[in-house]
């Protein structure tokens, strides 16, 4: 049984991964910002495996350090870290962008990933084993109209993943990056600040990836033999060629 920490575990890819990995009898540390949702998920998955839920914001470095440095002995030895927490805010030209939106994306998508990883990496190094999985995006490989800062944060995740793989090369730690294209979650709802109609249009006319599709890939990556590291995966729905070229019927 492995101990797996998942950030952004209350919805979307994080939640799908939590359910799949719980069914594999892994011990889970589920992190998110919504206590009620964490409680609901923990109650459901505790019937299957051991679960610890932690309510904090990954962009708050003091909170991250305080909580993750003081895990109970049962959960203190983390085998796998899944850096999934992140979001997109707004879809504006860079000259019209909201500074608050920029801060939110940079703080969660980049700083949050770094803050959590910085606490967990030394513990993995000490035991000379571990696996860090960063959830990136197609937006980390190309830039699309009005994607500016979100794309920049996901390009940063791509660079950080490569840097981790270099710096951790002699430590026994694997580093993987999974980069989805369009996945039908509440991602667009958050981006459009609760405008459900606008969010739904993003996924109309084609079959988008589902959160379970990415959870399947996470499970596959985790379960490779010890000498195999799936370093980098780009996965798109069949209908998608690029961020802006989508075969909608």
C-alpha positions as CSV (number, residue, x, y, z in Angstrom):
1,X,0.0,0.0,0.0
2,X,1.3,3.4,-1.0
3,X,0.7,6.7,0.6
4,X,-0.5,9.2,-2.0
5,X,-1.0,13.0,-1.5
6,X,-3.4,14.7,-4.0
7,X,-3.8,18.4,-4.1
8,X,-7.1,19.8,-5.6
9,X,-8.8,16.6,-4.6
10,X,-12.3,17.9,-4.2
11,X,-13.3,18.0,-7.8
12,X,-12.4,17.1,-11.4
13,X,-9.2,15.2,-12.1
14,X,-8.1,15.2,-8.4
15,X,-11.4,13.7,-7.2
16,X,-11.4,11.1,-10.0
17,X,-7.8,10.1,-9.2
18,X,-8.7,9.8,-5.5
19,X,-11.5,7.4,-6.2
20,X,-9.5,5.3,-8.6
21,X,-6.4,5.1,-6.3
22,X,-8.6,4.4,-3.3
23,X,-10.0,1.4,-5.1
24,X,-6.4,0.2,-5.6
25,X,-6.1,0.2,-1.8
26,X,-3.7,3.1,-1.6
27,X,-3.7,5.3,1.5
28,X,-4.7,8.8,0.6
29,X,-4.0,12.3,1.8
30,X,-6.7,14.5,0.2
31,X,-6.0,18.3,0.1
32,X,-8.5,21.0,-0.9
33,X,-10.0,24.3,0.1
34,X,-13.5,23.1,0.8
35,X,-13.9,21.4,4.1
36,X,-17.5,20.2,3.5
37,X,-16.5,18.6,0.2
38,X,-13.4,17.0,1.8
39,X,-15.6,15.6,4.6
40,X,-18.0,14.1,2.1
41,X,-15.2,12.5,0.0
42,X,-13.3,11.2,3.0
43,X,-16.4,9.6,4.4
44,X,-17.0,7.8,1.1
45,X,-13.5,6.7,0.5
46,X,-12.8,5.7,4.1
47,X,-15.0,2.7,3.6
48,X,-12.3,1.5,1.1
49,X,-9.0,2.7,2.5
50,X,-7.3,4.9,5.0
51,X,-7.9,8.6,4.3
52,X,-6.6,11.8,5.8
53,X,-8.2,15.1,4.6
54,X,-6.4,18.4,4.9
55,X,-8.1,21.7,4.3
56,X,-5.7,24.4,3.1
57,X,-4.9,26.7,0.2
58,X,-1.7,25.6,-1.6
59,X,-0.9,29.2,-2.4
60,X,-0.4,30.0,1.3
61,X,3.1,28.9,2.0
62,X,2.9,29.3,5.8
63,X,-0.3,27.2,5.9
64,X,1.3,24.6,3.6
65,X,4.4,24.3,5.7
66,X,2.5,24.2,9.0
67,X,0.1,21.4,7.9
68,X,2.4,19.2,5.8
69,X,5.3,19.4,8.3
70,X,3.1,18.0,11.0
71,X,1.5,15.0,9.5
72,X,0.6,12.1,11.8
73,X,3.1,9.2,11.8
74,X,0.7,7.0,9.9
75,X,0.7,9.4,6.9
76,X,4.1,11.0,7.2
77,X,5.9,8.9,4.7
78,X,4.5,10.0,1.3
79,X,5.3,7.8,-1.7
80,X,3.5,9.7,-4.4
81,X,2.7,13.4,-4.7
82,X,0.1,14.4,-7.3
83,X,0.3,18.2,-7.8
84,X,-3.1,18.7,-9.3
85,X,-4.4,21.9,-7.6
86,X,-4.6,24.9,-10.0
87,X,-7.1,27.0,-12.0
88,X,-7.8,29.4,-14.8
89,X,-9.3,32.8,-14.1
90,X,-10.7,34.9,-16.9
91,X,-10.2,34.8,-20.7
92,X,-9.0,38.3,-21.5
93,X,-6.4,40.0,-23.7
94,X,-3.2,40.6,-21.8
95,X,-3.7,44.4,-22.0
96,X,-7.1,44.1,-20.4
97,X,-6.3,41.3,-17.9
98,X,-7.3,41.4,-14.3
99,X,-4.3,41.7,-11.9
100,X,-6.3,39.7,-9.3
101,X,-6.8,36.9,-11.9
102,X,-3.1,36.9,-12.7
103,X,-2.2,36.6,-9.0
104,X,-4.7,33.8,-8.5
105,X,-3.3,31.7,-11.4
106,X,0.4,32.3,-10.6
107,X,-0.1,31.7,-6.9
108,X,-2.0,28.4,-7.3
109,X,-0.6,27.0,-10.5
110,X,3.1,27.8,-9.9
111,X,3.8,28.8,-6.4
112,X,1.3,26.3,-4.9
113,X,3.0,23.5,-6.8
114,X,6.4,24.6,-5.6
115,X,5.3,25.2,-1.9
116,X,3.9,21.7,-1.6
117,X,6.7,20.0,-3.5
118,X,9.3,21.8,-1.4
119,X,7.9,20.3,1.8
120,X,7.6,16.8,0.4
121,X,10.8,16.4,-1.6
122,X,13.3,16.3,1.3
123,X,11.3,13.4,2.9
124,X,11.4,11.5,-0.4
125,X,15.1,12.2,-0.7
126,X,15.7,10.9,2.8
127,X,14.2,7.5,1.9
128,X,15.6,7.5,-1.6
129,X,12.3,6.8,-3.3
130,X,9.2,8.7,-4.4
131,X,7.2,9.8,-7.3
132,X,6.0,13.4,-8.1
133,X,3.3,13.7,-10.8
134,X,2.6,17.3,-12.0
135,X,-0.7,17.9,-13.8
136,X,0.2,20.3,-16.6
137,X,-1.8,21.2,-19.7
138,X,-1.7,21.5,-23.5
139,X,-1.5,25.2,-22.6
140,X,2.0,24.5,-21.4
141,X,3.1,23.6,-24.9
142,X,1.4,26.3,-26.9
143,X,-0.2,29.7,-26.4
144,X,-3.7,30.5,-27.5
145,X,-5.7,33.8,-27.9
146,X,-6.5,35.3,-24.5
147,X,-4.8,32.4,-22.7
148,X,-1.7,34.5,-21.9
149,X,-1.1,34.2,-18.2
150,X,-2.7,30.8,-17.8
151,X,-0.5,29.5,-20.6
152,X,2.5,31.1,-18.9
153,X,1.8,29.3,-15.6
154,X,1.4,25.9,-17.4
155,X,4.7,26.6,-19.4
156,X,6.2,27.1,-15.9
157,X,4.9,23.7,-14.7
158,X,6.5,22.2,-17.8
159,X,9.8,23.8,-17.0
160,X,9.6,23.0,-13.3
161,X,8.9,19.3,-14.1
162,X,12.0,19.2,-16.3
163,X,14.0,20.9,-13.6
164,X,12.8,18.5,-10.9
165,X,13.7,15.5,-13.1
166,X,17.3,16.9,-13.5
167,X,17.8,18.0,-9.9
168,X,16.3,14.8,-8.4
169,X,18.0,12.5,-10.9
170,X,20.4,10.9,-8.3
171,X,17.8,10.6,-5.5
172,X,15.7,7.7,-6.7
173,X,12.6,9.9,-7.2
174,X,10.6,9.8,-10.4
175,X,9.0,12.9,-11.9
176,X,6.2,12.7,-14.4
177,X,4.1,15.4,-16.1
178,X,0.6,14.7,-17.5
179,X,-0.7,17.3,-19.9
180,X,-4.4,17.1,-20.8
181,X,-6.2,19.0,-23.5
182,X,-9.9,19.8,-23.1
183,X,-11.3,17.9,-20.0
184,X,-14.9,18.3,-19.1
185,X,-14.8,19.4,-15.5
186,X,-15.7,22.6,-13.6
187,X,-12.5,24.2,-15.1
188,X,-14.4,26.4,-17.5
189,X,-17.0,27.3,-14.8
190,X,-14.2,28.7,-12.7
191,X,-12.6,30.4,-15.6
192,X,-15.8,32.2,-16.5
193,X,-16.6,32.9,-12.8
194,X,-19.8,30.8,-12.6
195,X,-21.2,31.6,-16.0
196,X,-22.6,28.1,-16.6
197,X,-24.0,28.8,-20.1
198,X,-20.6,30.1,-21.3
199,X,-18.8,27.2,-19.6
200,X,-21.1,24.6,-21.2
201,X,-20.4,25.9,-24.7
202,X,-16.8,25.0,-24.3
203,X,-17.7,21.3,-24.4
204,X,-20.5,21.3,-26.9
205,X,-20.3,19.6,-30.3
206,X,-17.6,17.0,-29.5
207,X,-16.6,14.5,-26.9
208,X,-14.2,16.1,-24.5
209,X,-11.8,14.1,-22.2
210,X,-13.3,13.2,-18.9
211,X,-11.7,13.3,-15.5
212,X,-11.7,9.5,-15.3
213,X,-9.6,9.4,-18.5
214,X,-6.9,11.3,-16.8
215,X,-7.2,9.3,-13.6
216,X,-6.7,6.2,-15.7
217,X,-3.4,7.6,-17.0
218,X,-2.3,8.6,-13.5
219,X,-2.9,5.1,-12.3
220,X,-0.9,3.7,-15.3
221,X,2.0,6.0,-14.6
222,X,2.1,5.1,-10.9
223,X,2.1,1.4,-11.6
224,X,5.0,1.2,-14.0
225,X,8.0,-0.9,-12.8
226,X,10.6,0.9,-10.6
227,X,13.0,1.3,-13.5
228,X,10.4,2.9,-15.8
229,X,9.5,6.6,-15.5
230,X,6.7,8.0,-17.8
231,X,8.3,11.4,-17.9
232,X,5.8,13.3,-20.1
233,X,2.4,12.6,-21.5
234,X,0.3,14.9,-23.8
235,X,-3.3,13.6,-24.1
236,X,-6.1,15.2,-26.2
237,X,-9.6,14.3,-27.1
238,X,-9.8,12.8,-30.6
239,X,-11.6,15.9,-31.8
240,X,-8.8,18.3,-30.7
241,X,-5.7,19.1,-32.8
242,X,-4.5,22.2,-31.0
243,X,-5.9,24.6,-28.3
244,X,-7.9,26.4,-31.0
245,X,-8.5,23.6,-33.6
246,X,-11.4,21.4,-32.5
247,X,-13.7,19.4,-34.7
248,X,-17.1,20.5,-33.4
249,X,-20.2,19.1,-35.1
